[in-house]
Amino acid sequence: MQLVFHAGAHFTEEERLMKCLVKNKEAFGAQGVAVPGPGKYRKLLRDSMEAMEVSKPSENAREILLEAILDDEKADRVILSNGHFFSPVREAVQEGLIYPKAPKRMAQMVEIFQEDQIELFLGLRNPATFLPEVFRRSPKDGLADFMGGIDPRQLRWSDTLHRIRDAAPRVSITVWCNEDAPLIWPEILREMGGIDHGDPVEGAFDLLGEIMAEDGMARFLAYLEKQPTMTDIHMRRVMMAFLDKFAIDEAIEEELDMPGWTDHLVAEMTQGYDEDVFDIARIPDVRVLSA
């Protein structure tokens, strides 16, 4: 069986993606792809991983979990989505790392589902905007304590992905930048579902509609109706053209509120993020979906 774990990250439209996957439940199901409701597996998997801290999983752990998750549904591919899979948000940044528990979590899933093909899907976000969101929910008293003495410019998603790759080498990994998500949302849904690129998906433009004026969105959809055979590359170019004219500025701009941070620091972090994504694309068996 193919098991797809969508692990967030936090603040990358993770719950919206889950809702879009549920919208496609029936169409995906017709192709042997199950989209179980999150209530069926989030606590179940969390309890399983906690139990593995003290003992190895039972020999029939896989069968028990799949039976509970699928509830008699037949499938060749199962999509499980949980933005807290690697950790609660308050523990997302520790020891100078993003999701330091992620390698262990993936290794645990490999141990349980040894017979299956496991795929990890993860949205990334610029640390310059990710860190402030995590810090606001952190129990740490101050920024220095929160960062653990690490320069924020040194924080890299690639460090986390390298550690996951070392801990779970047979897991295939697909990532994307949250900043690109409105333009590649249909592709993300199709790749998670393992369906053909030409297949329609529900909610393909839900995210785009949040950052584009209503009039612009109506014109965009009308344009698509006249171009039914448009390729993904062509569609992204059309999206960008419409966004140039009809983007909602307030929906795109992000306010950063971190003590002591300057525009220069944010610019350096953003440049480091761009370089990091380039490096991530060179990690073996890691695929980057991009606009």
N, C-alpha and C positions, 0 to 999 in steps of 0.2 A: 504494500500500500504506500501511497505517497502522502506524507504528512507535512503540511505547511504551517509553520509557526510564524505569525506576524507579531513581533514583539515591540511595537511602537515605532520610534521612541516616543517618550512623553512629549507633548506639545507639537506633534506632527500630524494632526488631524486623525489620530488613531481611532477615536470613537466614530468619527464620520466614515472612515473606511469600513469599519465593522457594519455600520448601517447600510452602506452601499452594497456590501457583500450579501447581506440579508435580502436586499431588494432583488438580487440575482439568484436567490436560493433555488427557485423552481427551474430557471433556465440552466443553471449549473448542474442541478440534480439530474436533468435529462441527459447530461453528458458524463454522469458518474462522479460528479464532484459534490461533496457534502459540505454544507455551511451550517453546522450546528449552532443553536443559540448559545451565547456565552455563559448563560446560567448553568449549562450542562457540564462545563469543563473547567472554568476558571478556578473555583475553589478546589475541585477534584485534583487538578494538576498541582496546585499550590500545596495541598496536603500531602500529595505523593512526594514532592521534592523535599518537604520538611521531614517526612518519614525516612527518606534516604540519607538524612544527616546522621542517623543512628544505626541504620541497617540497610542491607541490600534489598532491592525489590524482590518480591516473590516471583516464582517461575511463571505464574499466570497473571502477573500484573498487567501485561500488555492487553491480554484478552479482556480482563475485567474493565480496564479503562475504556477500551474501544467499544465494548458493549454498552457501557454507561453513556458514552459520548454520542454514539450513533443511534442508540435506541431502536434497533432492528432495521435501520436504514442501510441500504446497500450502497457502497461507494468504493471507487478506486483511489480517490483523492479526497483528503479531508483538510479543511481550512480552519485553523484555530487562531483566534486573534485576542491578544491581551497586552495592552500597553504597560502593564505592571509585571509582565512575565519575568523580566530580569531583576526587578526590585520595585518597591514603592518609590514614588518620586523623591521623597525626602532622602533616599539613599542612592539616588542616581549618579551623584558625583562624590567619590570618596578616594582617598589615597592618591589624588592626582589623576584618577582614571574615571572615564565614563562607564558606568555599569561594571564595576569590578567583579560582580558575581556572575556576569553573563557567561563566561567560559564554563563554569561549573554547572550552570543551569542547562546549557546545551549538552554537556557531557552526560548529565543525568537523563535527558530525553533520549540520547543515543543508547544508553544502557537499558532503558525500558523498552524502546522500540528498535531492538537490534535487527529485526527482520525487515524493517521498512526503510524507504527512501525519505530522508528528512530534508526539508528546505526551510531556510530562515529568510524572512523578509523584514527589512528594517528601514524606516525613514530616518534620515539624518537631518540635523539642523545646525546652522551656524552657531558655534559656541558663544559668539557675542550676543545672541538672542536667547540661546538655550540656558546659559548659566544664570541670567537674572531670574528666569522663571523658576528654576530649581532652587535658587537661593531664597526666594520669597517663601518657599514651603519647607525650607531646611530648619532643623532644630538648632543649628549652629548660631552662636551669639553674634559673630561678626564675620566680615568677608575673609580676613586672614585665617580664621579658624575653619571656615567653610572650604577654602581652597587648599588647606593643609600645607601652606608654604609653597605651593606650585604657582608659577607665573601663568596667568590665564592664556597667554599666547602659546604655551607649551601643550595645552590640552588637545588631544588628537583622537578622532574617531578611529583612525587606522590602528592605534594601539589596541583598542578594544577588539577590533576585527581580527587582528593578528593573533590575539590571545584566544579568541573563539576558534579560529582556524587550527591553532595548535592543539586545543583541547578536544575538538570534534572535527577531525580532518575530512570525514566523509560527508559532512553537511554542506550542501550547496547554499550560497549566500547571495541574495539580491538586495541591493540598497538603492536609494534615491535621495536626492536633496529635497527637503520639504519646500524650499523656495521654488522648485520647479514643478511641484505637485499639481497645480492647476492645469498646467500644459500637458502633463503626462498621466493624468488620472485614469483615462480609459486604458492605457497600457498597463498601469499598475494592477487594475482590476483583472484584466485578461491574463497577465502573467501569474497572478496569484491563483486564478481559476485554471490555469493551464489550458486555456482555450485558444482557438485560432485568432490571429490579429484582425481578421475581417469580421468576426462575430460581434454583433451589437451587445452592449452592456447597459443595464439600467444605472442611472445616476452618473453617467460618464462626464457630465458637465456641471455637477452639483457644486464643486469647488470653484470652478470658473465663474459661476453665477454669483458667488459671494464677493467677488472683486471687480465685477463688471456692471456698469449701469444697466438698468432694466431695458432701456431702448437699445443699447448696444447688444445685449444678449439676444433680444428678439431678432435683430438683424443678422447676428451670427448664425442662429438656428435656421433662419430662412435661407441663408447662403448655403448651409450644409444640405438642405433639402434639394437644392439645385445641383449639388455635387456629390451624388451618392457613392461614387467610386474613389473618393479622395484618399490618398495614402496618409499614414500617420505623420510623416514628415511634412507633407503639404498642409495637413490640418494644424500642426503646431505653428507653422508660419502664418496661417490665417488667424489663429488665436492671438498671436503676438501683434498682428496688424490691428485687430479689433481692440486689443488692450491698449495699444498706443493711443487710440481715439477715445475709448470708453471706460478706461480703468477708473475705479473709485479710489482716489488718492488715500483717503483715511483707512481704507481696508488693506492697502499695501504697506503703508508706512508703519514702522514699529517704534514705539518709544522705549528707550533703554534707561533703566533707573538702577544703576549700581554705584555704590559709594566710591568716589575717587576715579572712576573711569572717565577717560577723555575721548574725544572724537578720533584722535590719532591712535589710541589704543584699540578702539573698535575697528578702525580701518586695518590695522596690523593683524588683528584676529581674523578679520574677514579674508584678508589675503592668505593667511595661513590655512584657513578652511578650504579655500579654492585649491591650494597646493595639496592639501591632504586628500581631497576627493580625487585628484589626479593620481596620487600614490595608491589610493584604495583600488582604483581600476586595474592596478598592476598586481594585486594580490591574487594568487592562484585560486580559481573557482569562486571568485567574487565578481558578480556582474553589477554594473552601475547603470540604472535606467536614467537617461538624461534627456533634457530638451535640446 
